[in-house]
């Protein structure tokens, strides 16, 4: 069983015990977060209906912070002496998927009128 989850404007494939790198999340190391599912594949069954997906829960635990690669930018204008050097490192969070919970089957009432 795996799920496609939305986190930080991107979609990631997640199955239990996977470690995902997502955009920075607020929270301490060890806290649990819930990620919204976009699609769930359970064996041969594919669930993509939003009404059905609302009952699925993808829980993950924050493992720790991370940073992306250094990106260097240079602004330059010819003949004016304007030069500017900039840098950026995107902040990420590593999360470990702890569970994908399916909805519990409803018990049908045995009473018939």
PDB file as gemmi writes it, atoms N, CA and C in Angstrom:
CRYST1    1.000    1.000    1.000  90.00  90.00  90.00 P 1                      
ATOM      1  N   UNK A   1       0.853  -1.176   0.000  1.00  0.00           N  
ATOM      2  CA  UNK A   1       0.000   0.000   0.000  1.00  0.00           C  
ATOM      3  C   UNK A   1       0.895   1.234   0.000  1.00  0.00           C  
ATOM      4  N   UNK A   2       0.575   2.168  -0.873  1.00  0.00           N  
ATOM      5  CA  UNK A   2       1.280   3.443  -0.860  1.00  0.00           C  
ATOM      6  C   UNK A   2       0.299   4.557  -1.184  1.00  0.00           C  
ATOM      7  N   UNK A   3       0.725   5.788  -0.911  1.00  0.00           N  
ATOM      8  CA  UNK A   3      -0.129   6.948  -1.149  1.00  0.00           C  
ATOM      9  C   UNK A   3       0.702   8.050  -1.791  1.00  0.00           C  
ATOM     10  N   UNK A   4       0.040   8.873  -2.562  1.00  0.00           N  
ATOM     11  CA  UNK A   4       0.644  10.095  -3.078  1.00  0.00           C  
ATOM     12  C   UNK A   4       0.130  11.213  -2.179  1.00  0.00           C  
ATOM     13  N   UNK A   5       1.053  11.921  -1.520  1.00  0.00           N  
ATOM     14  CA  UNK A   5       0.667  12.964  -0.571  1.00  0.00           C  
ATOM     15  C   UNK A   5       1.104  14.322  -1.091  1.00  0.00           C  
ATOM     16  N   UNK A   6       0.383  15.354  -0.670  1.00  0.00           N  
ATOM     17  CA  UNK A   6       0.712  16.729  -1.039  1.00  0.00           C  
ATOM     18  C   UNK A   6       1.376  17.385   0.162  1.00  0.00           C  
ATOM     19  N   UNK A   7       2.541  17.978  -0.097  1.00  0.00           N  
ATOM     20  CA  UNK A   7       3.239  18.668   0.979  1.00  0.00           C  
ATOM     21  C   UNK A   7       4.111  19.760   0.382  1.00  0.00           C  
ATOM     22  N   UNK A   8       3.817  20.981   0.735  1.00  0.00           N  
ATOM     23  CA  UNK A   8       4.636  22.093   0.275  1.00  0.00           C  
ATOM     24  C   UNK A   8       4.520  22.393  -1.199  1.00  0.00           C  
ATOM     25  N   UNK A   9       3.364  22.183  -1.806  1.00  0.00           N  
ATOM     26  CA  UNK A   9       3.180  22.494  -3.212  1.00  0.00           C  
ATOM     27  C   UNK A   9       3.665  21.404  -4.152  1.00  0.00           C  
ATOM     28  N   UNK A  10       4.198  20.316  -3.610  1.00  0.00           N  
ATOM     29  CA  UNK A  10       4.661  19.197  -4.436  1.00  0.00           C  
ATOM     30  C   UNK A  10       3.941  17.933  -3.997  1.00  0.00           C  
ATOM     31  N   UNK A  11       4.026  16.905  -4.815  1.00  0.00           N  
ATOM     32  CA  UNK A  11       3.428  15.620  -4.477  1.00  0.00           C  
ATOM     33  C   UNK A  11       4.530  14.576  -4.380  1.00  0.00           C  
ATOM     34  N   UNK A  12       4.452  13.745  -3.346  1.00  0.00           N  
ATOM     35  CA  UNK A  12       5.474  12.733  -3.088  1.00  0.00           C  
ATOM     36  C   UNK A  12       4.812  11.376  -2.926  1.00  0.00           C  
ATOM     37  N   UNK A  13       5.491  10.334  -3.384  1.00  0.00           N  
ATOM     38  CA  UNK A  13       5.023   8.967  -3.170  1.00  0.00           C  
ATOM     39  C   UNK A  13       5.494   8.531  -1.787  1.00  0.00           C  
ATOM     40  N   UNK A  14       4.562   8.020  -0.972  1.00  0.00           N  
ATOM     41  CA  UNK A  14       4.881   7.660   0.402  1.00  0.00           C  
ATOM     42  C   UNK A  14       4.340   6.282   0.737  1.00  0.00           C  
ATOM     43  N   UNK A  15       5.206   5.442   1.266  1.00  0.00           N  
ATOM     44  CA  UNK A  15       4.770   4.178   1.840  1.00  0.00           C  
ATOM     45  C   UNK A  15       5.366   4.099   3.243  1.00  0.00           C  
ATOM     46  N   UNK A  16       4.924   3.148   4.033  1.00  0.00           N  
ATOM     47  CA  UNK A  16       5.327   3.072   5.439  1.00  0.00           C  
ATOM     48  C   UNK A  16       6.840   2.885   5.527  1.00  0.00           C  
ATOM     49  N   UNK A  17       7.461   3.603   6.457  1.00  0.00           N  
ATOM     50  CA  UNK A  17       8.903   3.612   6.744  1.00  0.00           C  
ATOM     51  C   UNK A  17       9.745   4.323   5.696  1.00  0.00           C  
ATOM     52  N   UNK A  18       9.137   5.033   4.749  1.00  0.00           N  
ATOM     53  CA  UNK A  18       9.898   5.864   3.820  1.00  0.00           C  
ATOM     54  C   UNK A  18      10.288   7.164   4.513  1.00  0.00           C  
ATOM     55  N   UNK A  19      11.460   7.690   4.179  1.00  0.00           N  
ATOM     56  CA  UNK A  19      11.884   8.997   4.666  1.00  0.00           C  
ATOM     57  C   UNK A  19      11.774   9.965   3.497  1.00  0.00           C  
ATOM     58  N   UNK A  20      10.923  10.986   3.651  1.00  0.00           N  
ATOM     59  CA  UNK A  20      10.688  11.973   2.597  1.00  0.00           C  
ATOM     60  C   UNK A  20      11.353  13.286   2.959  1.00  0.00           C  
ATOM     61  N   UNK A  21      11.781  14.016   1.946  1.00  0.00           N  
ATOM     62  CA  UNK A  21      12.303  15.364   2.133  1.00  0.00           C  
ATOM     63  C   UNK A  21      11.241  16.322   1.623  1.00  0.00           C  
ATOM     64  N   UNK A  22      10.648  17.090   2.530  1.00  0.00           N  
ATOM     65  CA  UNK A  22       9.577  18.017   2.182  1.00  0.00           C  
ATOM     66  C   UNK A  22       9.989  19.429   2.593  1.00  0.00           C  
ATOM     67  N   UNK A  23       9.251  20.425   2.111  1.00  0.00           N  
ATOM     68  CA  UNK A  23       9.536  21.802   2.502  1.00  0.00           C  
ATOM     69  C   UNK A  23       9.433  21.940   4.013  1.00  0.00           C  
ATOM     70  N   UNK A  24      10.082  22.941   4.566  1.00  0.00           N  
ATOM     71  CA  UNK A  24      10.205  23.102   6.006  1.00  0.00           C  
ATOM     72  C   UNK A  24       8.834  23.093   6.695  1.00  0.00           C  
ATOM     73  N   UNK A  25       8.731  22.257   7.728  1.00  0.00           N  
ATOM     74  CA  UNK A  25       7.520  22.165   8.535  1.00  0.00           C  
ATOM     75  C   UNK A  25       7.805  22.696   9.927  1.00  0.00           C  
ATOM     76  N   UNK A  26       6.809  23.330  10.519  1.00  0.00           N  
ATOM     77  CA  UNK A  26       6.944  23.793  11.893  1.00  0.00           C  
ATOM     78  C   UNK A  26       6.740  22.609  12.818  1.00  0.00           C  
ATOM     79  N   UNK A  27       7.586  22.460  13.795  1.00  0.00           N  
ATOM     80  CA  UNK A  27       7.452  21.370  14.749  1.00  0.00           C  
ATOM     81  C   UNK A  27       8.810  20.865  15.187  1.00  0.00           C  
ATOM     82  N   UNK A  28       8.813  20.213  16.343  1.00  0.00           N  
ATOM     83  CA  UNK A  28      10.036  19.665  16.905  1.00  0.00           C  
ATOM     84  C   UNK A  28      10.306  18.270  16.349  1.00  0.00           C  
ATOM     85  N   UNK A  29      11.526  17.818  16.507  1.00  0.00           N  
ATOM     86  CA  UNK A  29      11.905  16.472  16.094  1.00  0.00           C  
ATOM     87  C   UNK A  29      11.122  15.469  16.942  1.00  0.00           C  
ATOM     88  N   UNK A  30      10.520  14.487  16.293  1.00  0.00           N  
ATOM     89  CA  UNK A  30       9.752  13.471  17.007  1.00  0.00           C  
ATOM     90  C   UNK A  30       8.258  13.720  17.033  1.00  0.00           C  
ATOM     91  N   UNK A  31       7.815  14.919  16.662  1.00  0.00           N  
ATOM     92  CA  UNK A  31       6.377  15.186  16.650  1.00  0.00           C  
ATOM     93  C   UNK A  31       5.739  14.572  15.415  1.00  0.00           C  
ATOM     94  N   UNK A  32       4.456  14.312  15.515  1.00  0.00           N  
ATOM     95  CA  UNK A  32       3.723  13.657  14.437  1.00  0.00           C  
ATOM     96  C   UNK A  32       2.975  14.689  13.610  1.00  0.00           C  
ATOM     97  N   UNK A  33       2.950  14.493  12.299  1.00  0.00           N  
ATOM     98  CA  UNK A  33       2.211  15.366  11.389  1.00  0.00           C  
ATOM     99  C   UNK A  33       1.324  14.501  10.505  1.00  0.00           C  
ATOM    100  N   UNK A  34       0.245  15.080  10.024  1.00  0.00           N  
ATOM    101  CA  UNK A  34      -0.654  14.398   9.106  1.00  0.00           C  
ATOM    102  C   UNK A  34      -0.527  15.044   7.730  1.00  0.00           C  
ATOM    103  N   UNK A  35      -0.305  14.232   6.700  1.00  0.00           N  
ATOM    104  CA  UNK A  35      -0.159  14.730   5.339  1.00  0.00           C  
ATOM    105  C   UNK A  35      -1.413  14.385   4.543  1.00  0.00           C  
ATOM    106  N   UNK A  36      -1.942  15.329   3.753  1.00  0.00           N  
ATOM    107  CA  UNK A  36      -3.148  15.040   2.970  1.00  0.00           C  
ATOM    108  C   UNK A  36      -2.853  14.135   1.778  1.00  0.00           C  
ATOM    109  N   UNK A  37      -3.678  13.110   1.614  1.00  0.00           N  
ATOM    110  CA  UNK A  37      -3.497  12.156   0.515  1.00  0.00           C  
ATOM    111  C   UNK A  37      -4.205  12.655  -0.737  1.00  0.00           C  
ATOM    112  N   UNK A  38      -3.554  12.482  -1.882  1.00  0.00           N  
ATOM    113  CA  UNK A  38      -4.122  12.854  -3.175  1.00  0.00           C  
ATOM    114  C   UNK A  38      -4.608  11.598  -3.901  1.00  0.00           C  
ATOM    115  N   UNK A  39      -3.904  10.481  -3.660  1.00  0.00           N  
ATOM    116  CA  UNK A  39      -4.219   9.216  -4.316  1.00  0.00           C  
ATOM    117  C   UNK A  39      -3.712   8.098  -3.410  1.00  0.00           C  
ATOM    118  N   UNK A  40      -4.469   7.005  -3.309  1.00  0.00           N  
ATOM    119  CA  UNK A  40      -4.052   5.857  -2.508  1.00  0.00           C  
ATOM    120  C   UNK A  40      -4.143   4.611  -3.372  1.00  0.00           C  
ATOM    121  N   UNK A  41      -3.084   3.803  -3.376  1.00  0.00           N  
ATOM    122  CA  UNK A  41      -3.070   2.536  -4.090  1.00  0.00           C  
ATOM    123  C   UNK A  41      -2.954   1.433  -3.046  1.00  0.00           C  
ATOM    124  N   UNK A  42      -3.995   0.614  -2.952  1.00  0.00           N  
ATOM    125  CA  UNK A  42      -4.046  -0.478  -1.982  1.00  0.00           C  
ATOM    126  C   UNK A  42      -4.153  -1.782  -2.755  1.00  0.00           C  
ATOM    127  N   UNK A  43      -3.021  -2.413  -3.007  1.00  0.00           N  
ATOM    128  CA  UNK A  43      -3.006  -3.614  -3.842  1.00  0.00           C  
ATOM    129  C   UNK A  43      -3.361  -3.239  -5.271  1.00  0.00           C  
ATOM    130  N   UNK A  44      -4.462  -3.782  -5.787  1.00  0.00           N  
ATOM    131  CA  UNK A  44      -4.916  -3.449  -7.134  1.00  0.00           C  
ATOM    132  C   UNK A  44      -5.959  -2.355  -7.152  1.00  0.00           C  
ATOM    133  N   UNK A  45      -6.350  -1.859  -5.982  1.00  0.00           N  
ATOM    134  CA  UNK A  45      -7.408  -0.849  -5.887  1.00  0.00           C  
ATOM    135  C   UNK A  45      -6.788   0.545  -5.828  1.00  0.00           C  
ATOM    136  N   UNK A  46      -7.221   1.431  -6.732  1.00  0.00           N  
ATOM    137  CA  UNK A  46      -6.740   2.812  -6.768  1.00  0.00           C  
ATOM    138  C   UNK A  46      -7.875   3.726  -6.330  1.00  0.00           C  
ATOM    139  N   UNK A  47      -7.613   4.540  -5.311  1.00  0.00           N  
ATOM    140  CA  UNK A  47      -8.632   5.444  -4.772  1.00  0.00           C  
ATOM    141  C   UNK A  47      -8.201   6.873  -5.064  1.00  0.00           C  
ATOM    142  N   UNK A  48      -9.038   7.605  -5.817  1.00  0.00           N  
ATOM    143  CA  UNK A  48      -8.725   8.993  -6.131  1.00  0.00           C  
ATOM    144  C   UNK A  48      -9.912   9.917  -5.890  1.00  0.00           C  
ATOM    145  N   UNK A  49     -11.026   9.388  -5.434  1.00  0.00           N  
ATOM    146  CA  UNK A  49     -12.219  10.180  -5.162  1.00  0.00           C  
ATOM    147  C   UNK A  49     -11.988  11.014  -3.893  1.00  0.00           C  
ATOM    148  N   UNK A  50     -12.122  12.349  -3.969  1.00  0.00           N  
ATOM    149  CA  UNK A  50     -11.871  13.193  -2.795  1.00  0.00           C  
ATOM    150  C   UNK A  50     -12.745  12.845  -1.592  1.00  0.00           C  
ATOM    151  N   UNK A  51     -13.972  12.425  -1.827  1.00  0.00           N  
ATOM    152  CA  UNK A  51     -14.845  12.066  -0.707  1.00  0.00           C  
ATOM    153  C   UNK A  51     -14.313  10.825   0.014  1.00  0.00           C  
ATOM    154  N   UNK A  52     -13.804   9.873  -0.735  1.00  0.00           N  
ATOM    155  CA  UNK A  52     -13.256   8.653  -0.139  1.00  0.00           C  
ATOM    156  C   UNK A  52     -11.885   8.910   0.491  1.00  0.00           C  
ATOM    157  N   UNK A  53     -11.093   9.790  -0.126  1.00  0.00           N  
ATOM    158  CA  UNK A  53      -9.754  10.076   0.381  1.00  0.00           C  
ATOM    159  C   UNK A  53      -9.769  10.814   1.709  1.00  0.00           C  
ATOM    160  N   UNK A  54     -10.854  11.521   2.001  1.00  0.00           N  
ATOM    161  CA  UNK A  54     -10.907  12.272   3.252  1.00  0.00           C  
ATOM    162  C   UNK A  54     -10.861  11.359   4.471  1.00  0.00           C  
ATOM    163  N   UNK A  55     -11.205  10.075   4.304  1.00  0.00           N  
ATOM    164  CA  UNK A  55     -11.171   9.145   5.431  1.00  0.00           C  
ATOM    165  C   UNK A  55      -9.803   8.478   5.598  1.00  0.00           C  
ATOM    166  N   UNK A  56      -8.899   8.626   4.644  1.00  0.00           N  
ATOM    167  CA  UNK A  56      -7.554   8.058   4.752  1.00  0.00           C  
ATOM    168  C   UNK A  56      -6.642   9.040   5.473  1.00  0.00           C  
ATOM    169  N   UNK A  57      -5.774   8.522   6.336  1.00  0.00           N  
ATOM    170  CA  UNK A  57      -4.830   9.346   7.076  1.00  0.00           C  
ATOM    171  C   UNK A  57      -3.409   8.851   6.817  1.00  0.00           C  
ATOM    172  N   UNK A  58      -2.535   9.764   6.415  1.00  0.00           N  
ATOM    173  CA  UNK A  58      -1.115   9.452   6.250  1.00  0.00           C  
ATOM    174  C   UNK A  58      -0.388  10.205   7.355  1.00  0.00           C  
ATOM    175  N   UNK A  59       0.160   9.470   8.315  1.00  0.00           N  
ATOM    176  CA  UNK A  59       0.850  10.097   9.432  1.00  0.00           C  
ATOM    177  C   UNK A  59       2.352   9.934   9.253  1.00  0.00           C  
ATOM    178  N   UNK A  60       3.078  10.950   9.685  1.00  0.00           N  
ATOM    179  CA  UNK A  60       4.535  10.938   9.572  1.00  0.00           C  
ATOM    180  C   UNK A  60       5.135  11.566  10.821  1.00  0.00           C  
ATOM    181  N   UNK A  61       6.378  11.208  11.086  1.00  0.00           N  
ATOM    182  CA  UNK A  61       7.107  11.734  12.235  1.00  0.00           C  
ATOM    183  C   UNK A  61       8.270  12.571  11.725  1.00  0.00           C  
ATOM    184  N   UNK A  62       8.471  13.743  12.317  1.00  0.00           N  
ATOM    185  CA  UNK A  62       9.569  14.618  11.906  1.00  0.00           C  
ATOM    186  C   UNK A  62      10.884  14.026  12.391  1.00  0.00           C  
ATOM    187  N   UNK A  63      11.810  13.778  11.436  1.00  0.00           N  
ATOM    188  CA  UNK A  63      13.108  13.197  11.764  1.00  0.00           C  
ATOM    189  C   UNK A  63      14.118  14.294  12.062  1.00  0.00           C  
ATOM    190  N   UNK A  64      14.113  15.359  11.248  1.00  0.00           N  
ATOM    191  CA  UNK A  64      15.060  16.442  11.484  1.00  0.00           C  
ATOM    192  C   UNK A  64      15.082  17.431  10.341  1.00  0.00           C  
ATOM    193  N   UNK A  65      15.776  18.553  10.538  1.00  0.00           N  
ATOM    194  CA  UNK A  65      15.871  19.569   9.488  1.00  0.00           C  
ATOM    195  C   UNK A  65      16.956  19.215   8.475  1.00  0.00           C  
ATOM    196  N   UNK A  66      16.873  19.844   7.318  1.00  0.00           N  
ATOM    197  CA  UNK A  66      17.874  19.664   6.264  1.00  0.00           C  
ATOM    198  C   UNK A  66      17.909  20.929   5.418  1.00  0.00           C  
ATOM    199  N   UNK A  67      18.984  21.096   4.671  1.00  0.00           N  
ATOM    200  CA  UNK A  67      19.089  22.229   3.750  1.00  0.00           C  
ATOM    201  C   UNK A  67      19.469  21.703   2.376  1.00  0.00           C  
ATOM    202  N   UNK A  68      19.029  22.416   1.366  1.00  0.00           N  
ATOM    203  CA  UNK A  68      19.308  22.042  -0.014  1.00  0.00           C  
ATOM    204  C   UNK A  68      20.669  22.531  -0.451  1.00  0.00           C  
ATOM    205  N   UNK A  69      20.993  22.337  -1.717  1.00  0.00           N  
ATOM    206  CA  UNK A  69      22.290  22.788  -2.218  1.00  0.00           C  
ATOM    207  C   UNK A  69      22.357  24.309  -2.319  1.00  0.00           C  
ATOM    208  N   UNK A  70      23.558  24.836  -2.252  1.00  0.00           N  
ATOM    209  CA  UNK A  70      23.772  26.279  -2.368  1.00  0.00           C  
ATOM    210  C   UNK A  70      23.533  26.698  -3.809  1.00  0.00           C  
ATOM    211  N   UNK A  71      22.721  27.733  -3.983  1.00  0.00           N  
ATOM    212  CA  UNK A  71      22.442  28.277  -5.309  1.00  0.00           C  
ATOM    213  C   UNK A  71      23.065  29.666  -5.357  1.00  0.00           C  
ATOM    214  N   UNK A  72      23.966  29.892  -6.316  1.00  0.00           N  
ATOM    215  CA  UNK A  72      24.626  31.185  -6.467  1.00  0.00           C  
ATOM    216  C   UNK A  72      23.995  31.947  -7.622  1.00  0.00           C  
ATOM    217  N   UNK A  73      23.726  33.239  -7.398  1.00  0.00           N  
ATOM    218  CA  UNK A  73      23.162  34.097  -8.426  1.00  0.00           C  
ATOM    219  C   UNK A  73      24.047  35.331  -8.566  1.00  0.00           C  
ATOM    220  N   UNK A  74      24.206  35.792  -9.777  1.00  0.00           N  
ATOM    221  CA  UNK A  74      24.990  36.992 -10.018  1.00  0.00           C  
ATOM    222  C   UNK A  74      24.157  37.956 -10.850  1.00  0.00           C  
ATOM    223  N   UNK A  75      24.031  39.195 -10.368  1.00  0.00           N  
ATOM    224  CA  UNK A  75      23.370  40.248 -11.137  1.00  0.00           C  
ATOM    225  C   UNK A  75      24.479  41.139 -11.698  1.00  0.00           C  
ATOM    226  N   UNK A  76      24.393  41.442 -12.979  1.00  0.00           N  
ATOM    227  CA  UNK A  76      25.442  42.215 -13.625  1.00  0.00           C  
ATOM    228  C   UNK A  76      24.826  43.112 -14.681  1.00  0.00           C  
ATOM    229  N   UNK A  77      25.199  44.377 -14.673  1.00  0.00           N  
ATOM    230  CA  UNK A  77      24.770  45.296 -15.727  1.00  0.00           C  
ATOM    231  C   UNK A  77      26.015  45.835 -16.423  1.00  0.00           C  
ATOM    232  N   UNK A  78      26.008  45.715 -17.699  1.00  0.00           N  
ATOM    233  CA  UNK A  78      27.153  46.113 -18.510  1.00  0.00           C  
ATOM    234  C   UNK A  78      27.383  47.626 -18.468  1.00  0.00           C  
ATOM    235  N   UNK A  79      28.629  48.048 -18.418  1.00  0.00           N  
ATOM    236  CA  UNK A  79      29.086  49.437 -18.542  1.00  0.00           C  
ATOM    237  C   UNK A  79      28.665  50.348 -17.396  1.00  0.00           C  
ATOM    238  N   UNK A  80      28.081  49.810 -16.329  1.00  0.00           N  
ATOM    239  CA  UNK A  80      27.680  50.677 -15.221  1.00  0.00           C  
ATOM    240  C   UNK A  80      28.412  50.344 -13.932  1.00  0.00           C  
ATOM    241  N   UNK A  81      29.152  49.261 -13.912  1.00  0.00           N  
ATOM    242  CA  UNK A  81      29.876  48.867 -12.711  1.00  0.00           C  
ATOM    243  C   UNK A  81      28.988  48.200 -11.669  1.00  0.00           C  
ATOM    244  N   UNK A  82      27.785  47.809 -12.067  1.00  0.00           N  
ATOM    245  CA  UNK A  82      26.860  47.180 -11.115  1.00  0.00           C  
ATOM    246  C   UNK A  82      27.082  45.673 -11.126  1.00  0.00           C  
ATOM    247  N   UNK A  83      27.506  45.139  -9.983  1.00  0.00           N  
ATOM    248  CA  UNK A  83      27.656  43.693  -9.805  1.00  0.00           C  
ATOM    249  C   UNK A  83      27.118  43.345  -8.430  1.00  0.00           C  
ATOM    250  N   UNK A  84      26.361  42.270  -8.382  1.00  0.00           N  
ATOM    251  CA  UNK A  84      25.816  41.837  -7.090  1.00  0.00           C  
ATOM    252  C   UNK A  84      25.810  40.320  -7.052  1.00  0.00           C  
ATOM    253  N   UNK A  85      26.324  39.762  -5.986  1.00  0.00           N  
ATOM    254  CA  UNK A  85      26.384  38.319  -5.829  1.00  0.00           C  
ATOM    255  C   UNK A  85      25.439  37.902  -4.710  1.00  0.00           C  
ATOM    256  N   UNK A  86      24.569  36.932  -4.997  1.00  0.00           N  
ATOM    257  CA  UNK A  86      23.594  36.458  -4.021  1.00  0.00           C  
ATOM    258  C   UNK A  86      23.705  34.948  -3.886  1.00  0.00           C  
ATOM    259  N   UNK A  87      23.258  34.433  -2.756  1.00  0.00           N  
ATOM    260  CA  UNK A  87      23.224  32.994  -2.545  1.00  0.00           C  
ATOM    261  C   UNK A  87      21.956  32.598  -1.813  1.00  0.00           C  
ATOM    262  N   UNK A  88      21.584  31.338  -1.941  1.00  0.00           N  
ATOM    263  CA  UNK A  88      20.354  30.855  -1.301  1.00  0.00           C  
ATOM    264  C   UNK A  88      20.489  29.368  -1.013  1.00  0.00           C  
ATOM    265  N   UNK A  89      19.975  28.937   0.136  1.00  0.00           N  
ATOM    266  CA  UNK A  89      19.862  27.517   0.469  1.00  0.00           C  
ATOM    267  C   UNK A  89      18.455  27.278   0.975  1.00  0.00           C  
ATOM    268  N   UNK A  90      17.707  26.442   0.284  1.00  0.00           N  
ATOM    269  CA  UNK A  90      16.325  26.137   0.660  1.00  0.00           C  
ATOM    270  C   UNK A  90      16.328  25.253   1.907  1.00  0.00           C  
ATOM    271  N   UNK A  91      15.389  25.512   2.808  1.00  0.00           N  
ATOM    272  CA  UNK A  91      15.274  24.736   4.037  1.00  0.00           C  
ATOM    273  C   UNK A  91      14.239  23.623   3.847  1.00  0.00           C  
ATOM    274  N   UNK A  92      14.589  22.419   4.278  1.00  0.00           N  
ATOM    275  CA  UNK A  92      13.731  21.247   4.155  1.00  0.00           C  
ATOM    276  C   UNK A  92      13.584  20.568   5.503  1.00  0.00           C  
ATOM    277  N   UNK A  93      12.675  19.591   5.563  1.00  0.00           N  
ATOM    278  CA  UNK A  93      12.486  18.754   6.742  1.00  0.00           C  
ATOM    279  C   UNK A  93      12.407  17.307   6.285  1.00  0.00           C  
ATOM    280  N   UNK A  94      13.122  16.434   6.981  1.00  0.00           N  
ATOM    281  CA  UNK A  94      13.011  14.995   6.727  1.00  0.00           C  
ATOM    282  C   UNK A  94      11.889  14.451   7.596  1.00  0.00           C  
ATOM    283  N   UNK A  95      10.958  13.710   6.981  1.00  0.00           N  
ATOM    284  CA  UNK A  95       9.877  13.061   7.729  1.00  0.00           C  
ATOM    285  C   UNK A  95       9.857  11.575   7.394  1.00  0.00           C  
ATOM    286  N   UNK A  96       9.554  10.751   8.403  1.00  0.00           N  
ATOM    287  CA  UNK A  96       9.426   9.300   8.204  1.00  0.00           C  
ATOM    288  C   UNK A  96       7.952   8.947   8.283  1.00  0.00           C  
ATOM    289  N   UNK A  97       7.434   8.290   7.250  1.00  0.00           N  
ATOM    290  CA  UNK A  97       6.021   7.909   7.201  1.00  0.00           C  
ATOM    291  C   UNK A  97       5.819   6.748   8.178  1.00  0.00           C  
ATOM    292  N   UNK A  98       4.923   6.952   9.152  1.00  0.00           N  
ATOM    293  CA  UNK A  98       4.698   5.932  10.179  1.00  0.00           C  
ATOM    294  C   UNK A  98       3.464   5.096   9.905  1.00  0.00           C  
ATOM    295  N   UNK A  99       2.529   5.617   9.117  1.00  0.00           N  
ATOM    296  CA  UNK A  99       1.351   4.804   8.846  1.00  0.00           C  
ATOM    297  C   UNK A  99       0.428   5.412   7.808  1.00  0.00           C  
ATOM    298  N   UNK A 100      -0.254   4.533   7.095  1.00  0.00           N  
ATOM    299  CA  UNK A 100      -1.315   4.925   6.169  1.00  0.00           C  
ATOM    300  C   UNK A 100      -2.541   4.161   6.635  1.00  0.00           C  
ATOM    301  N   UNK A 101      -3.473   4.880   7.237  1.00  0.00           N  
ATOM    302  CA  UNK A 101      -4.627   4.188   7.816  1.00  0.00           C  
ATOM    303  C   UNK A 101      -5.815   4.247   6.879  1.00  0.00           C  
ATOM    304  N   UNK A 102      -6.374   3.090   6.630  1.00  0.00           N  
ATOM    305  CA  UNK A 102      -7.567   2.964   5.797  1.00  0.00           C  
ATOM    306  C   UNK A 102      -8.794   3.152   6.673  1.00  0.00           C  
ATOM    307  N   UNK A 103      -9.921   3.560   6.087  1.00  0.00           N  
ATOM    308  CA  UNK A 103     -11.130   3.702   6.887  1.00  0.00           C  
ATOM    309  C   UNK A 103     -11.616   2.342   7.359  1.00  0.00           C  
ATOM    310  N   UNK A 104     -12.200   2.340   8.538  1.00  0.00           N  
ATOM    311  CA  UNK A 104     -12.736   1.096   9.063  1.00  0.00           C  
ATOM    312  C   UNK A 104     -14.049   0.776   8.358  1.00  0.00           C  
ATOM    313  N   UNK A 105     -14.265  -0.490   8.073  1.00  0.00           N  
ATOM    314  CA  UNK A 105     -15.506  -0.914   7.409  1.00  0.00           C  
ATOM    315  C   UNK A 105     -16.666  -0.719   8.372  1.00  0.00           C  
ATOM    316  N   UNK A 106     -17.733  -0.157   7.858  1.00  0.00           N  
ATOM    317  CA  UNK A 106     -18.912   0.074   8.690  1.00  0.00           C  
ATOM    318  C   UNK A 106     -19.684  -1.224   8.873  1.00  0.00           C  
ATOM    319  N   UNK A 107     -20.145  -1.435  10.076  1.00  0.00           N  
ATOM    320  CA  UNK A 107     -20.943  -2.639  10.341  1.00  0.00           C  
ATOM    321  C   UNK A 107     -22.369  -2.387   9.856  1.00  0.00           C  
ATOM    322  N   UNK A 108     -22.889  -3.331   9.078  1.00  0.00           N  
ATOM    323  CA  UNK A 108     -24.244  -3.182   8.592  1.00  0.00           C  
ATOM    324  C   UNK A 108     -25.208  -3.627   9.669  1.00  0.00           C  
ATOM    325  N   UNK A 109     -26.291  -2.928   9.762  1.00  0.00           N  
ATOM    326  CA  UNK A 109     -27.266  -3.302  10.787  1.00  0.00           C  
ATOM    327  C   UNK A 109     -28.031  -4.557  10.340  1.00  0.00           C  
ATOM    328  N   UNK A 110     -28.173  -5.447  11.276  1.00  0.00           N  
ATOM    329  CA  UNK A 110     -28.826  -6.741  10.968  1.00  0.00           C  
ATOM    330  C   UNK A 110     -30.351  -6.629  11.052  1.00  0.00           C  
ATOM    331  N   UNK A 111     -30.820  -5.516  11.528  1.00  0.00           N  
ATOM    332  CA  UNK A 111     -32.280  -5.363  11.664  1.00  0.00           C  
ATOM    333  C   UNK A 111     -32.895  -4.986  10.329  1.00  0.00           C  
ATOM    334  N   UNK A 112     -33.866  -5.757   9.937  1.00  0.00           N  
ATOM    335  CA  UNK A 112     -34.614  -5.431   8.736  1.00  0.00           C  
ATOM    336  C   UNK A 112     -36.071  -5.422   9.080  1.00  0.00           C  
ATOM    337  N   UNK A 113     -36.721  -4.388   8.636  1.00  0.00           N  
ATOM    338  CA  UNK A 113     -38.071  -4.123   9.024  1.00  0.00           C  
ATOM    339  C   UNK A 113     -39.117  -4.899   8.444  1.00  0.00           C  
TER     340      UNK A 113                                                      
END                                                                             
